Amino acid sequence: MKNVDLVQLTEETKKMSAMVVEDEAVANELLSSTFKNFFKDVTSAFNGKEALELFKEKKPDIVFVDIIMPEMDGIELARKIREMNPQQMVVVISASNDIQKISETIEIGVNSFIQKPIDTKKIIELLQNVTNMVKRKKKVETKTFSISLPLDLYDLVNDNAKAESISKNAVIIRALREFYM
């Protein structure tokens, strides 16, 4: 593992909320308390059914889910979450090495699969991957805008953009900020 700036990583993860879905009480508490150091809010559930209700209410940015659980397993939970929000970030954390179950998680399109037991190095790598996925997602979601300007204003914007070697959109955004602030 390369050197990690934990302060910077935490600054990124503190912007997000998480949900831990784990049926074993000790593992649930350990994951939840660890993630509370990184995320602004951590909700925990002990089975898929409970998690689905909490997911609808809390709408976490990321869901960490175990595969083998009572009432509704993690695969079914991930499937239902994906139906509600196809873009939802779901990470499976499981001790299961059942190839069938692992392949099902891939078919559903979970973002990552982490094998238990989890050590500190794996958690930090996982959090780096999560923040990178969120950054990529936000870049994709960033949209350009179009605005119609009178010709004289267009020429002024165009000249300012050329003079400062920035985009016309940047000039317009700056002008709007100054106007509204």
C-alpha positions, -999 to 999 in steps of 0.1 A, spaced: 0 0 0 14 34 -10 15 62 15 -20 74 23 -29 109 35 -55 98 61 -65 134 68 -73 140 32 -90 106 29 -112 114 59 -120 148 46 -135 131 15 -153 103 33 -168 127 59 -189 141 31 -207 108 28 -230 86 48 -228 48 51 -249 19 61 -235 -14 75 -256 -45 71 -241 -74 91 -260 -100 111 -232 -108 136 -234 -83 164 -197 -81 171 -188 -77 134 -216 -51 130 -203 -31 159 -167 -33 148 -175 -22 112 -199 5 124 -175 20 149 -146 19 125 -166 36 97 -179 62 122 -143 75 122 -146 81 84 -182 88 75 -204 117 86 -232 93 95 -233 55 98 -265 35 101 -264 -2 110 -288 -31 103 -287 -67 113 -306 -82 83 -316 -73 48 -353 -67 56 -344 -41 83 -317 -26 60 -341 -21 32 -364 0 54 -335 20 67 -321 25 32 -354 40 21 -354 63 51 -317 73 53 -306 71 17 -269 65 25 -242 72 -1 -227 37 3 -240 4 16 -217 -22 31 -235 -56 31 -227 -91 42 -240 -119 20 -253 -145 44 -280 -131 67 -314 -141 80 -347 -129 66 -331 -115 34 -296 -122 23 -272 -96 11 -276 -106 -26 -313 -100 -25 -308 -68 -6 -283 -56 -32 -307 -65 -60 -336 -46 -43 -314 -16 -37 -302 -16 -73 -339 -17 -84 -346 14 -63 -314 32 -73 -293 17 -101 -264 42 -92 -263 32 -55 -228 23 -43 -229 -12 -28 -199 -30 -13 -201 -66 -2 -181 -75 28 -183 -113 34 -165 -144 46 -183 -164 20 -161 -179 -7 -190 -195 -25 -183 -188 -61 -220 -190 -70 -228 -162 -45 -198 -141 -55 -208 -144 -92 -243 -133 -83 -230 -101 -67 -210 -94 -98 -242 -99 -120 -261 -75 -97 -232 -50 -103 -219 -44 -68 -191 -19 -68 -167 -39 -47 -163 -73 -29 -141 -75 2 -132 -108 18 -134 -111 56 -115 -109 78 -108 -72 72 -76 -56 84 -68 -19 85 -50 -20 52 -80 -34 35 -103 -8 50 -81 21 39 -78 6 4 -116 2 4 -122 38 14 -97 51 -12 -116 31 -39 -149 44 -26 -138 80 -27 -124 75 -62 -157 59 -74 -176 89 -59 -153 114 -76 -156 96 -110 -194 95 -106 -195 132 -98 -174 141 -128 -198 122 -150 -228 139 -134 -213 174 -139 -231 190 -168 -222 219 -190 -247 246 -195 -258 268 -224 -268 304 -222 -279 329 -248 -263 363 -245 -268 395 -265 -241 399 -291 -223 428 -273 -222 407 -240 -210 377 -259 -181 396 -274 -172 409 -239 -173 374 -224 -153 360 -253 -126 388 -250 -123 382 -212 -121 345 -216 -93 349 -242 -75 374 -221 -75 351 -190 -71 318 -210 -103 304 -194 -135 291 -208 -165 314 -215 -185 294 -190 -159 303 -163 -163 340 -171 -201 337 -169 -201 317 -137 -178 342 -120 -201 371 -131 -231 353 -118 -214 346 -85 -205 383 -81 -240 393 -91 -258 370 -66 -234 372 -37 
